Amino acid sequence: MDAFTAGILQRIQNAEQDLHRAIESGDEFLAEVEQSELEDLQRLAAEHGVDPMLGTHRSAA
């Protein structure tokens, strides 16, 4: 796994944890911010061929 893939997957995992904490604390604004961050990271991962659900990188074939 290259550094970009490892980094983006770690950032996605962190954003998911932050989102869950915001929801659990009842902070709706923070939850919206974290949801947006998570969506941005998932989009960035997809644009670079990284599947955040599988933790894999799809090379251009």
Contacts in CASP RR format, 6 or more apart in sequence:
PFRMAT RR
TARGET T0000
AUTHOR 0000-0000-0000
METHOD contacts of the structure
MODEL  1
MDAFTAGILQRIQNAEQDLHRAIESGDEFLAEVEQSELEDLQRLAAEHGV
DPMLGTHRSAA
1 55 0 8 1.000
1 57 0 8 1.000
2 57 0 8 1.000
4 48 0 8 1.000
4 50 0 8 1.000
5 50 0 8 1.000
5 55 0 8 1.000
5 56 0 8 1.000
5 57 0 8 1.000
8 41 0 8 1.000
8 44 0 8 1.000
8 45 0 8 1.000
8 48 0 8 1.000
8 50 0 8 1.000
8 52 0 8 1.000
9 45 0 8 1.000
9 50 0 8 1.000
9 52 0 8 1.000
9 55 0 8 1.000
11 41 0 8 1.000
12 38 0 8 1.000
12 41 0 8 1.000
12 42 0 8 1.000
12 45 0 8 1.000
12 52 0 8 1.000
15 34 0 8 1.000
15 37 0 8 1.000
15 38 0 8 1.000
15 41 0 8 1.000
16 38 0 8 1.000
18 34 0 8 1.000
18 37 0 8 1.000
19 31 0 8 1.000
19 34 0 8 1.000
19 35 0 8 1.000
19 38 0 8 1.000
22 30 0 8 1.000
22 31 0 8 1.000
22 33 0 8 1.000
22 34 0 8 1.000
23 31 0 8 1.000
41 52 0 8 1.000
42 52 0 8 1.000
45 51 0 8 1.000
45 52 0 8 1.000
46 52 0 8 1.000
48 57 0 8 1.000
49 57 0 8 1.000
49 58 0 8 1.000
50 56 0 8 1.000
50 57 0 8 1.000
50 58 0 8 1.000
51 57 0 8 1.000
51 58 0 8 1.000
END
